[in-house]
Amino acid sequence: MKENAYIEKLIDRMASGEKMSMSGRMIARAYQAEAYKRYGLICVEDALHGSDVAAGLAQKLSAAGINDLYITGEWSNQFDEWMTMDGFGLKLRGICRIKNAEYYRDIERWGESDRPEELTALKFSFKE
């Protein structure tokens, strides 16, 4: 997958032990995850703990030039956080199914997986 200089800097900061925001850590982990490596998808399964985290997530994605975000966690009552992202232009575009990269990694490694083949996700994006 194509490298993203902005996110690479976040990863370097994290690796050096520099204190980072929760949104910065979320994006860095998503960038290093199997879903990004295989499909170029930024997926967050963590709860967005507050509007400040949601705002930071939207701002950092915009700064990184990343259009789409997939929320795969099944956390309830995140409406305030989603509304905050909406205010920064990161709009909820719908519910979709995406390939579960960890399922396919398991299949390649062990020939089977107990993970679901697809994940249900909320798709947010800056552009339609």
N, CA, C and O atoms as CSV, one atom per row, in Angstrom:
chain,resi,resn,atom,element,x,y,z
A,1,MET,N,N,0.846,-1.171,0.000
A,1,MET,CA,C,0.000,0.000,0.000
A,1,MET,C,C,0.894,1.237,0.000
A,1,MET,O,O,2.002,1.219,0.535
A,2,LYS,N,N,0.406,2.284,-0.593
A,2,LYS,CA,C,1.141,3.532,-0.689
A,2,LYS,C,C,1.371,4.123,0.704
A,2,LYS,O,O,0.464,4.133,1.536
A,3,GLU,N,N,2.578,4.612,0.950
A,3,GLU,CA,C,2.894,5.210,2.242
A,3,GLU,C,C,2.277,6.595,2.353
A,3,GLU,O,O,2.122,7.305,1.359
A,4,ASN,N,N,1.934,6.960,3.561
A,4,ASN,CA,C,1.360,8.263,3.855
A,4,ASN,C,C,2.320,8.978,4.797
A,4,ASN,O,O,2.466,8.582,5.953
A,5,ALA,N,N,2.972,10.027,4.310
A,5,ALA,CA,C,4.009,10.723,5.076
A,5,ALA,C,C,3.482,11.275,6.397
A,5,ALA,O,O,4.169,11.215,7.416
A,6,TYR,N,N,2.272,11.808,6.379
A,6,TYR,CA,C,1.700,12.377,7.605
A,6,TYR,C,C,1.540,11.293,8.675
A,6,TYR,O,O,1.912,11.500,9.830
A,7,ILE,N,N,0.994,10.154,8.296
A,7,ILE,CA,C,0.776,9.081,9.263
A,7,ILE,C,C,2.098,8.437,9.661
A,7,ILE,O,O,2.261,8.021,10.808
A,8,GLU,N,N,3.033,8.351,8.739
A,8,GLU,CA,C,4.359,7.825,9.081
A,8,GLU,C,C,4.996,8.670,10.186
A,8,GLU,O,O,5.665,8.130,11.066
A,9,LYS,N,N,4.793,9.992,10.147
A,9,LYS,CA,C,5.316,10.869,11.205
A,9,LYS,C,C,4.622,10.577,12.533
A,9,LYS,O,O,5.263,10.584,13.584
A,10,LEU,N,N,3.315,10.322,12.491
A,10,LEU,CA,C,2.600,9.962,13.722
A,10,LEU,C,C,3.176,8.679,14.318
A,10,LEU,O,O,3.367,8.581,15.530
A,11,ILE,N,N,3.449,7.704,13.467
A,11,ILE,CA,C,4.003,6.428,13.921
A,11,ILE,C,C,5.389,6.631,14.519
A,11,ILE,O,O,5.711,6.050,15.556
A,12,ASP,N,N,6.209,7.450,13.871
A,12,ASP,CA,C,7.545,7.740,14.403
A,12,ASP,C,C,7.459,8.407,15.775
A,12,ASP,O,O,8.222,8.081,16.683
A,13,ARG,N,N,6.523,9.342,15.913
A,13,ARG,CA,C,6.341,10.010,17.213
A,13,ARG,C,C,5.919,9.007,18.279
A,13,ARG,O,O,6.402,9.048,19.411
A,14,MET,N,N,5.022,8.116,17.912
A,14,MET,CA,C,4.543,7.106,18.849
A,14,MET,C,C,5.687,6.163,19.236
A,14,MET,O,O,5.839,5.818,20.408
A,15,ALA,N,N,6.481,5.752,18.259
A,15,ALA,CA,C,7.589,4.832,18.504
A,15,ALA,C,C,8.669,5.463,19.390
A,15,ALA,O,O,9.342,4.764,20.149
A,16,SER,N,N,8.826,6.767,19.291
A,16,SER,CA,C,9.842,7.447,20.099
A,16,SER,C,C,9.353,7.720,21.522
A,16,SER,O,O,10.093,8.258,22.345
A,17,GLY,N,N,8.097,7.343,21.807
A,17,GLY,CA,C,7.561,7.519,23.154
A,17,GLY,C,C,6.939,8.882,23.406
A,17,GLY,O,O,6.573,9.207,24.536
A,18,GLU,N,N,6.823,9.671,22.358
A,18,GLU,CA,C,6.215,10.998,22.509
A,18,GLU,C,C,4.740,10.857,22.865
A,18,GLU,O,O,4.050,9.988,22.332
A,19,LYS,N,N,4.264,11.700,23.753
A,19,LYS,CA,C,2.853,11.675,24.141
A,19,LYS,C,C,2.008,12.090,22.937
A,19,LYS,O,O,2.281,13.098,22.285
A,20,MET,N,N,0.981,11.295,22.659
A,20,MET,CA,C,0.126,11.559,21.505
A,20,MET,C,C,-1.328,11.566,21.931
A,20,MET,O,O,-1.697,11.000,22.959
A,21,SER,N,N,-2.139,12.212,21.128
A,21,SER,CA,C,-3.586,12.217,21.375
A,21,SER,C,C,-4.159,10.836,21.069
A,21,SER,O,O,-3.554,10.042,20.349
A,22,MET,N,N,-5.322,10.571,21.625
A,22,MET,CA,C,-5.990,9.296,21.357
A,22,MET,C,C,-6.294,9.165,19.863
A,22,MET,O,O,-6.140,8.086,19.292
A,23,SER,N,N,-6.723,10.253,19.233
A,23,SER,CA,C,-7.042,10.183,17.802
A,23,SER,C,C,-5.795,9.873,16.977
A,23,SER,O,O,-5.877,9.135,15.995
A,24,GLY,N,N,-4.649,10.422,17.359
A,24,GLY,CA,C,-3.397,10.125,16.661
A,24,GLY,C,C,-3.014,8.663,16.792
A,24,GLY,O,O,-2.574,8.040,15.825
A,25,ARG,N,N,-3.181,8.116,17.987
A,25,ARG,CA,C,-2.877,6.694,18.204
A,25,ARG,C,C,-3.833,5.806,17.416
A,25,ARG,O,O,-3.426,4.780,16.869
A,26,MET,N,N,-5.116,6.205,17.358
A,26,MET,CA,C,-6.109,5.411,16.625
A,26,MET,C,C,-5.758,5.335,15.142
A,26,MET,O,O,-5.827,4.267,14.534
A,27,ILE,N,N,-5.383,6.469,14.570
A,27,ILE,CA,C,-5.047,6.495,13.146
A,27,ILE,C,C,-3.759,5.716,12.891
A,27,ILE,O,O,-3.669,4.976,11.911
A,28,ALA,N,N,-2.769,5.874,13.756
A,28,ALA,CA,C,-1.508,5.151,13.585
A,28,ALA,C,C,-1.741,3.646,13.635
A,28,ALA,O,O,-1.185,2.908,12.822
A,29,ARG,N,N,-2.555,3.184,14.580
A,29,ARG,CA,C,-2.844,1.740,14.673
A,29,ARG,C,C,-3.620,1.254,13.448
A,29,ARG,O,O,-3.343,0.178,12.918
A,30,ALA,N,N,-4.593,2.053,13.002
A,30,ALA,CA,C,-5.395,1.660,11.835
A,30,ALA,C,C,-4.522,1.576,10.581
A,30,ALA,O,O,-4.723,0.705,9.736
A,31,TYR,N,N,-3.564,2.477,10.468
A,31,TYR,CA,C,-2.652,2.501,9.315
A,31,TYR,C,C,-1.753,1.273,9.302
A,31,TYR,O,O,-1.375,0.793,8.233
A,32,GLN,N,N,-1.408,0.764,10.476
A,32,GLN,CA,C,-0.540,-0.401,10.578
A,32,GLN,C,C,-1.317,-1.716,10.566
A,32,GLN,O,O,-0.713,-2.787,10.506
A,33,ALA,N,N,-2.625,-1.650,10.622
A,33,ALA,CA,C,-3.461,-2.850,10.702
A,33,ALA,C,C,-3.553,-3.568,9.357
A,33,ALA,O,O,-3.231,-3.017,8.304
A,34,GLU,N,N,-3.995,-4.792,9.435
A,34,GLU,CA,C,-4.110,-5.655,8.263
A,34,GLU,C,C,-5.062,-5.075,7.203
A,34,GLU,O,O,-4.813,-5.225,6.007
A,35,ALA,N,N,-6.137,-4.423,7.628
A,35,ALA,CA,C,-7.106,-3.868,6.663
A,35,ALA,C,C,-6.473,-2.806,5.776
A,35,ALA,O,O,-6.802,-2.712,4.593
A,36,TYR,N,N,-5.569,-2.006,6.329
A,36,TYR,CA,C,-4.904,-1.001,5.508
A,36,TYR,C,C,-3.853,-1.661,4.613
A,36,TYR,O,O,-3.733,-1.326,3.434
A,37,LYS,N,N,-3.105,-2.589,5.174
A,37,LYS,CA,C,-2.057,-3.267,4.396
A,37,LYS,C,C,-2.641,-3.972,3.177
A,37,LYS,O,O,-2.054,-3.931,2.095
A,38,ARG,N,N,-3.787,-4.615,3.344
A,38,ARG,CA,C,-4.381,-5.390,2.255
A,38,ARG,C,C,-5.267,-4.563,1.332
A,38,ARG,O,O,-5.199,-4.707,0.112
A,39,TYR,N,N,-6.096,-3.699,1.910
A,39,TYR,CA,C,-7.149,-3.042,1.122
A,39,TYR,C,C,-7.098,-1.515,1.131
A,39,TYR,O,O,-7.891,-0.864,0.451
A,40,GLY,N,N,-6.177,-0.947,1.891
A,40,GLY,CA,C,-6.087,0.508,1.964
A,40,GLY,C,C,-7.224,1.146,2.748
A,40,GLY,O,O,-7.543,2.317,2.539
A,41,LEU,N,N,-7.844,0.376,3.657
A,41,LEU,CA,C,-8.971,0.886,4.446
A,41,LEU,C,C,-8.516,1.295,5.837
A,41,LEU,O,O,-7.855,0.524,6.533
A,42,ILE,N,N,-8.866,2.492,6.235
A,42,ILE,CA,C,-8.631,2.951,7.604
A,42,ILE,C,C,-9.868,2.554,8.402
A,42,ILE,O,O,-10.945,3.123,8.224
A,43,CYS,N,N,-9.696,1.561,9.290
A,43,CYS,CA,C,-10.799,1.029,10.093
A,43,CYS,C,C,-10.517,1.272,11.569
A,43,CYS,O,O,-9.422,0.991,12.057
A,44,VAL,N,N,-11.505,1.792,12.266
A,44,VAL,CA,C,-11.388,2.021,13.706
A,44,VAL,C,C,-12.449,1.185,14.392
A,44,VAL,O,O,-13.638,1.299,14.095
A,45,GLU,N,N,-12.000,0.333,15.323
A,45,GLU,CA,C,-12.963,-0.479,16.060
A,45,GLU,C,C,-13.113,-0.002,17.498
A,45,GLU,O,O,-13.949,-0.520,18.238
A,46,ASP,N,N,-12.312,0.978,17.898
A,46,ASP,CA,C,-12.385,1.520,19.252
A,46,ASP,C,C,-13.541,2.514,19.383
A,46,ASP,O,O,-13.974,3.121,18.404
A,47,ALA,N,N,-14.022,2.661,20.603
A,47,ALA,CA,C,-15.030,3.686,20.878
A,47,ALA,C,C,-14.368,5.055,20.785
A,47,ALA,O,O,-13.205,5.213,21.155
A,48,LEU,N,N,-15.098,6.027,20.298
A,48,LEU,CA,C,-14.613,7.407,20.256
A,48,LEU,C,C,-15.019,8.057,21.576
A,48,LEU,O,O,-16.175,8.444,21.749
A,49,HIS,N,N,-14.095,8.177,22.486
A,49,HIS,CA,C,-14.387,8.675,23.828
A,49,HIS,C,C,-14.412,10.194,23.858
A,49,HIS,O,O,-13.455,10.829,24.300
A,50,GLY,N,N,-15.492,10.767,23.394
A,50,GLY,CA,C,-15.677,12.208,23.448
A,50,GLY,C,C,-15.559,12.891,22.108
A,50,GLY,O,O,-14.945,12.386,21.168
A,51,SER,N,N,-16.168,14.057,22.056
A,51,SER,CA,C,-16.167,14.848,20.819
A,51,SER,C,C,-14.775,15.324,20.445
A,51,SER,O,O,-14.478,15.499,19.263
A,52,ASP,N,N,-13.909,15.537,21.445
A,52,ASP,CA,C,-12.549,15.976,21.135
A,52,ASP,C,C,-11.781,14.901,20.365
A,52,ASP,O,O,-10.989,15.220,19.479
A,53,VAL,N,N,-12.013,13.626,20.703
A,53,VAL,CA,C,-11.371,12.527,19.976
A,53,VAL,C,C,-11.922,12.465,18.555
A,53,VAL,O,O,-11.166,12.290,17.599
A,54,ALA,N,N,-13.244,12.610,18.418
A,54,ALA,CA,C,-13.868,12.576,17.091
A,54,ALA,C,C,-13.369,13.728,16.223
A,54,ALA,O,O,-13.091,13.543,15.038
A,55,ALA,N,N,-13.258,14.917,16.817
A,55,ALA,CA,C,-12.757,16.075,16.076
A,55,ALA,C,C,-11.310,15.850,15.653
A,55,ALA,O,O,-10.945,16.136,14.513
A,56,GLY,N,N,-10.489,15.340,16.559
A,56,GLY,CA,C,-9.091,15.065,16.235
A,56,GLY,C,C,-8.953,14.030,15.135
A,56,GLY,O,O,-8.089,14.144,14.267
A,57,LEU,N,N,-9.807,13.023,15.176
A,57,LEU,CA,C,-9.797,11.987,14.146
A,57,LEU,C,C,-10.097,12.597,12.778
A,57,LEU,O,O,-9.388,12.338,11.806
A,58,ALA,N,N,-11.147,13.403,12.711
A,58,ALA,CA,C,-11.514,14.047,11.444
A,58,ALA,C,C,-10.399,14.969,10.955
A,58,ALA,O,O,-10.073,14.969,9.768
A,59,GLN,N,N,-9.820,15.745,11.847
A,59,GLN,CA,C,-8.759,16.682,11.460
A,59,GLN,C,C,-7.513,15.952,10.969
A,59,GLN,O,O,-6.903,16.357,9.979
A,60,LYS,N,N,-7.137,14.884,11.653
A,60,LYS,CA,C,-5.936,14.147,11.252
A,60,LYS,C,C,-6.146,13.396,9.934
A,60,LYS,O,O,-5.231,13.323,9.114
A,61,LEU,N,N,-7.326,12.847,9.729
A,61,LEU,CA,C,-7.613,12.193,8.445
A,61,LEU,C,C,-7.546,13.208,7.309
A,61,LEU,O,O,-6.999,12.923,6.244
A,62,SER,N,N,-8.102,14.385,7.541
A,62,SER,CA,C,-8.064,15.441,6.529
A,62,SER,C,C,-6.619,15.844,6.235
A,62,SER,O,O,-6.232,15.985,5.074
A,63,ALA,N,N,-5.822,16.031,7.294
A,63,ALA,CA,C,-4.419,16.421,7.117
A,63,ALA,C,C,-3.627,15.340,6.377
A,63,ALA,O,O,-2.695,15.643,5.632
A,64,ALA,N,N,-4.005,14.091,6.588
A,64,ALA,CA,C,-3.317,12.976,5.924
A,64,ALA,C,C,-3.809,12.761,4.496
A,64,ALA,O,O,-3.234,11.965,3.753
A,65,GLY,N,N,-4.869,13.466,4.112
A,65,GLY,CA,C,-5.416,13.303,2.769
A,65,GLY,C,C,-6.196,12.019,2.599
A,65,GLY,O,O,-6.340,11.519,1.483
A,66,ILE,N,N,-6.701,11.481,3.695
A,66,ILE,CA,C,-7.478,10.238,3.648
A,66,ILE,C,C,-8.955,10.590,3.606
A,66,ILE,O,O,-9.452,11.318,4.465
A,67,ASN,N,N,-9.648,10.077,2.616
A,67,ASN,CA,C,-11.050,10.412,2.392
A,67,ASN,C,C,-12.012,9.572,3.223
A,67,ASN,O,O,-13.007,10.100,3.719
A,68,ASP,N,N,-11.746,8.288,3.387
A,68,ASP,CA,C,-12.716,7.373,3.979
A,68,ASP,C,C,-12.270,6.834,5.332
A,68,ASP,O,O,-11.086,6.592,5.569
A,69,LEU,N,N,-13.239,6.657,6.201
A,69,LEU,CA,C,-13.035,6.049,7.510
A,69,LEU,C,C,-14.145,5.035,7.718
A,69,LEU,O,O,-15.312,5.316,7.448
A,70,TYR,N,N,-13.777,3.855,8.198
A,70,TYR,CA,C,-14.757,2.816,8.491
A,70,TYR,C,C,-14.734,2.536,9.987
A,70,TYR,O,O,-13.693,2.199,10.551
A,71,ILE,N,N,-15.886,2.678,10.620
A,71,ILE,CA,C,-16.033,2.375,12.036
A,71,ILE,C,C,-16.600,0.961,12.115
A,71,ILE,O,O,-17.737,0.720,11.708
A,72,THR,N,N,-15.808,0.030,12.638
A,72,THR,CA,C,-16.237,-1.366,12.687
A,72,THR,C,C,-16.609,-1.810,14.096
A,72,THR,O,O,-17.140,-2.906,14.275
A,73,GLY,N,N,-16.340,-0.983,15.089
A,73,GLY,CA,C,-16.695,-1.332,16.466
A,73,GLY,C,C,-18.193,-1.239,16.681
A,73,GLY,O,O,-18.880,-0.453,16.028
A,74,GLU,N,N,-18.683,-2.032,17.583
A,74,GLU,CA,C,-20.119,-2.054,17.860
A,74,GLU,C,C,-20.427,-1.294,19.143
A,74,GLU,O,O,-21.111,-1.805,20.030
A,75,TRP,N,N,-19.924,-0.087,19.232
A,75,TRP,CA,C,-20.143,0.751,20.408
A,75,TRP,C,C,-21.435,1.524,20.230
A,75,TRP,O,O,-21.702,2.063,19.156
A,76,SER,N,N,-22.220,1.578,21.262
A,76,SER,CA,C,-23.488,2.304,21.180
A,76,SER,C,C,-23.322,3.738,21.668
A,76,SER,O,O,-22.319,4.093,22.285
A,77,ASN,N,N,-24.318,4.536,21.379
A,77,ASN,CA,C,-24.400,5.917,21.837
A,77,ASN,C,C,-23.175,6.745,21.459
A,77,ASN,O,O,-22.580,7.402,22.313
A,78,GLN,N,N,-22.806,6.714,20.209
A,78,GLN,CA,C,-21.705,7.509,19.690
A,78,GLN,C,C,-22.210,8.685,18.849
A,78,GLN,O,O,-21.441,9.293,18.104
A,79,PHE,N,N,-23.485,8.998,18.967
A,79,PHE,CA,C,-24.098,10.017,18.117
A,79,PHE,C,C,-23.427,11.384,18.245
A,79,PHE,O,O,-23.235,12.067,17.239
A,80,ASP,N,N,-23.068,11.792,19.454
A,80,ASP,CA,C,-22.409,13.096,19.622
A,80,ASP,C,C,-21.065,13.117,18.895
A,80,ASP,O,O,-20.708,14.117,18.273
A,81,GLU,N,N,-20.322,12.014,18.974
A,81,GLU,CA,C,-19.030,11.945,18.311
A,81,GLU,C,C,-19.190,11.956,16.796
A,81,GLU,O,O,-18.433,12.629,16.096
A,82,TRP,N,N,-20.168,11.217,16.287
A,82,TRP,CA,C,-20.409,11.198,14.846
A,82,TRP,C,C,-20.855,12.574,14.361
A,82,TRP,O,O,-20.487,12.999,13.266
A,83,MET,N,N,-21.639,13.262,15.168
A,83,MET,CA,C,-22.084,14.619,14.806
A,83,MET,C,C,-20.892,15.576,14.770
A,83,MET,O,O,-20.837,16.473,13.929
A,84,THR,N,N,-19.949,15.385,15.675
A,84,THR,CA,C,-18.739,16.215,15.664
A,84,THR,C,C,-17.951,15.983,14.385
A,84,THR,O,O,-17.506,16.940,13.751
A,85,MET,N,N,-17.771,14.712,13.993
A,85,MET,CA,C,-17.058,14.422,12.746
A,85,MET,C,C,-17.793,15.040,11.563
A,85,MET,O,O,-17.168,15.566,10.642
A,86,ASP,N,N,-19.118,14.975,11.590
A,86,ASP,CA,C,-19.937,15.583,10.540
A,86,ASP,C,C,-19.646,17.083,10.437
A,86,ASP,O,O,-19.550,17.631,9.339
A,87,GLY,N,N,-19.507,17.736,11.593
A,87,GLY,CA,C,-19.214,19.167,11.607
A,87,GLY,C,C,-17.871,19.511,10.981
A,87,GLY,O,O,-17.672,20.634,10.518
A,88,PHE,N,N,-16.954,18.561,10.963
A,88,PHE,CA,C,-15.646,18.757,10.336
A,88,PHE,C,C,-15.636,18.262,8.894
A,88,PHE,O,O,-14.581,18.215,8.260
A,89,GLY,N,N,-16.800,17.895,8.376
A,89,GLY,CA,C,-16.909,17.486,6.977
A,89,GLY,C,C,-16.804,15.988,6.743
A,89,GLY,O,O,-16.929,15.531,5.607
A,90,LEU,N,N,-16.577,15.215,7.801
A,90,LEU,CA,C,-16.488,13.759,7.676
A,90,LEU,C,C,-17.898,13.209,7.862
A,90,LEU,O,O,-18.341,12.989,8.990
A,91,LYS,N,N,-18.598,12.988,6.758
A,91,LYS,CA,C,-20.026,12.661,6.754
A,91,LYS,C,C,-20.274,11.154,6.782
A,91,LYS,O,O,-19.548,10.376,6.162
A,92,LEU,N,N,-21.318,10.762,7.517
A,92,LEU,CA,C,-21.754,9.372,7.518
A,92,LEU,C,C,-22.419,9.100,6.176
A,92,LEU,O,O,-23.415,9.735,5.830
A,93,ARG,N,N,-21.864,8.154,5.421
A,93,ARG,CA,C,-22.378,7.846,4.084
A,93,ARG,C,C,-23.226,6.592,4.061
A,93,ARG,O,O,-23.912,6.333,3.073
A,94,GLY,N,N,-23.195,5.808,5.128
A,94,GLY,CA,C,-24.037,4.617,5.158
A,94,GLY,C,C,-23.390,3.467,5.901
A,94,GLY,O,O,-22.304,3.578,6.471
A,95,ILE,N,N,-24.104,2.368,5.867
A,95,ILE,CA,C,-23.641,1.123,6.469
A,95,ILE,C,C,-23.236,0.200,5.329
A,95,ILE,O,O,-23.945,0.086,4.330
A,96,CYS,N,N,-22.098,-0.455,5.485
A,96,CYS,CA,C,-21.625,-1.329,4.414
A,96,CYS,C,C,-20.949,-2.560,5.011
A,96,CYS,O,O,-20.745,-2.653,6.221
A,97,ARG,N,N,-20.612,-3.490,4.142
A,97,ARG,CA,C,-19.844,-4.662,4.557
A,97,ARG,C,C,-18.478,-4.546,3.892
A,97,ARG,O,O,-18.373,-4.229,2.708
A,98,ILE,N,N,-17.432,-4.808,4.678
A,98,ILE,CA,C,-16.073,-4.775,4.152
A,98,ILE,C,C,-15.398,-6.112,4.441
A,98,ILE,O,O,-15.750,-6.804,5.397
A,99,LYS,N,N,-14.435,-6.462,3.611
A,99,LYS,CA,C,-13.693,-7.695,3.835
A,99,LYS,C,C,-12.940,-7.589,5.157
A,99,LYS,O,O,-12.369,-6.546,5.476
A,100,ASN,N,N,-12.947,-8.670,5.914
A,100,ASN,CA,C,-12.225,-8.741,7.176
A,100,ASN,C,C,-10.802,-9.221,6.876
A,100,ASN,O,O,-10.572,-10.413,6.670
A,101,ALA,N,N,-9.873,-8.301,6.855
A,101,ALA,CA,C,-8.492,-8.625,6.490
A,101,ALA,C,C,-7.882,-9.661,7.426
A,101,ALA,O,O,-7.054,-10.465,7.000
A,102,GLU,N,N,-8.276,-9.651,8.683
A,102,GLU,CA,C,-7.727,-10.629,9.628
A,102,GLU,C,C,-8.218,-12.047,9.317
A,102,GLU,O,O,-7.496,-13.017,9.543
A,103,TYR,N,N,-9.426,-12.165,8.806
A,103,TYR,CA,C,-9.940,-13.468,8.363
A,103,TYR,C,C,-9.054,-14.025,7.249
A,103,TYR,O,O,-8.639,-15.182,7.301
A,104,TYR,N,N,-8.767,-13.195,6.239
A,104,TYR,CA,C,-7.966,-13.643,5.103
A,104,TYR,C,C,-6.517,-13.918,5.497
A,104,TYR,O,O,-5.880,-14.812,4.941
A,105,ARG,N,N,-5.997,-13.152,6.452
A,105,ARG,CA,C,-4.652,-13.431,6.964
A,105,ARG,C,C,-4.630,-14.808,7.629
A,105,ARG,O,O,-3.710,-15.595,7.405
A,106,ASP,N,N,-5.650,-15.097,8.451
A,106,ASP,CA,C,-5.742,-16.413,9.095
A,106,ASP,C,C,-5.800,-17.539,8.067
A,106,ASP,O,O,-5.120,-18.553,8.225
A,107,ILE,N,N,-6.598,-17.375,7.019
A,107,ILE,CA,C,-6.734,-18.392,5.969
A,107,ILE,C,C,-5.373,-18.657,5.321
A,107,ILE,O,O,-5.001,-19.807,5.090
A,108,GLU,N,N,-4.639,-17.584,5.031
A,108,GLU,CA,C,-3.320,-17.747,4.417
A,108,GLU,C,C,-2.344,-18.447,5.352
A,108,GLU,O,O,-1.556,-19.287,4.917
A,109,ARG,N,N,-2.394,-18.106,6.628
A,109,ARG,CA,C,-1.454,-18.679,7.597
A,109,ARG,C,C,-1.811,-20.102,8.003
A,109,ARG,O,O,-0.946,-20.978,8.017
A,110,TRP,N,N,-3.082,-20.340,8.336
A,110,TRP,CA,C,-3.475,-21.600,8.949
A,110,TRP,C,C,-4.504,-22.405,8.159
A,110,TRP,O,O,-4.853,-23.521,8.547
A,111,GLY,N,N,-4.988,-21.844,7.057
A,111,GLY,CA,C,-5.958,-22.569,6.247
A,111,GLY,C,C,-7.386,-22.476,6.743
A,111,GLY,O,O,-8.297,-23.000,6.101
A,112,GLU,N,N,-7.601,-21.819,7.873
A,112,GLU,CA,C,-8.953,-21.635,8.407
A,112,GLU,C,C,-8.968,-20.436,9.338
A,112,GLU,O,O,-7.922,-19.928,9.743
A,113,SER,N,N,-10.170,-19.998,9.669
A,113,SER,CA,C,-10.319,-18.874,10.582
A,113,SER,C,C,-11.662,-18.966,11.290
A,113,SER,O,O,-12.650,-19.417,10.711
A,114,ASP,N,N,-11.690,-18.540,12.538
A,114,ASP,CA,C,-12.963,-18.474,13.260
A,114,ASP,C,C,-13.539,-17.060,13.236
A,114,ASP,O,O,-14.562,-16.789,13.865
A,115,ARG,N,N,-12.885,-16.175,12.516
A,115,ARG,CA,C,-13.359,-14.789,12.381
A,115,ARG,C,C,-14.370,-14.709,11.237
A,115,ARG,O,O,-14.350,-15.548,10.337
A,116,PRO,N,N,-15.249,-13.713,11.265
A,116,PRO,CA,C,-16.174,-13.551,10.135
A,116,PRO,C,C,-15.431,-13.097,8.877
A,116,PRO,O,O,-14.436,-12.376,8.956
A,117,GLU,N,N,-15.926,-13.528,7.728
A,117,GLU,CA,C,-15.302,-13.172,6.453
A,117,GLU,C,C,-15.483,-11.687,6.130
A,117,GLU,O,O,-14.628,-11.081,5.486
A,118,GLU,N,N,-16.582,-11.115,6.572
A,118,GLU,CA,C,-16.853,-9.698,6.356
A,118,GLU,C,C,-17.243,-9.041,7.668
A,118,GLU,O,O,-17.712,-9.702,8.595
A,119,LEU,N,N,-17.041,-7.717,7.734
A,119,LEU,CA,C,-17.432,-6.924,8.889
A,119,LEU,C,C,-18.456,-5.886,8.458
A,119,LEU,O,O,-18.388,-5.354,7.350
A,120,THR,N,N,-19.386,-5.608,9.328
A,120,THR,CA,C,-20.311,-4.509,9.087
A,120,THR,C,C,-19.642,-3.232,9.574
A,120,THR,O,O,-19.049,-3.211,10.653
A,121,ALA,N,N,-19.734,-2.182,8.791
A,121,ALA,CA,C,-19.050,-0.938,9.144
A,121,ALA,C,C,-19.905,0.271,8.794
A,121,ALA,O,O,-20.712,0.242,7.865
A,122,LEU,N,N,-19.707,1.320,9.553
A,122,LEU,CA,C,-20.258,2.626,9.199
A,122,LEU,C,C,-19.214,3.310,8.335
A,122,LEU,O,O,-18.052,3.406,8.729
A,123,LYS,N,N,-19.608,3.783,7.175
A,123,LYS,CA,C,-18.659,4.466,6.289
A,123,LYS,C,C,-18.821,5.969,6.417
A,123,LYS,O,O,-19.905,6.513,6.203
A,124,PHE,N,N,-17.731,6.628,6.768
A,124,PHE,CA,C,-17.679,8.080,6.817
A,124,PHE,C,C,-16.702,8.526,5.729
A,124,PHE,O,O,-15.708,7.847,5.474
A,125,SER,N,N,-16.977,9.651,5.093
A,125,SER,CA,C,-16.022,10.175,4.122
A,125,SER,C,C,-16.191,11.682,3.969
A,125,SER,O,O,-17.248,12.243,4.260
A,126,PHE,N,N,-15.109,12.325,3.499
A,126,PHE,CA,C,-15.145,13.751,3.223
A,126,PHE,C,C,-15.828,14.021,1.887
A,126,PHE,O,O,-16.454,15.066,1.707
A,127,LYS,N,N,-15.710,13.081,0.948
A,127,LYS,CA,C,-16.320,13.223,-0.382
A,127,LYS,C,C,-17.214,12.022,-0.619
A,127,LYS,O,O,-16.974,10.943,-0.077
A,128,GLU,N,N,-18.240,12.209,-1.425
A,128,GLU,CA,C,-19.122,11.079,-1.754
A,128,GLU,C,C,-18.471,10.121,-2.696
A,128,GLU,O,O,-19.076,9.118,-3.073
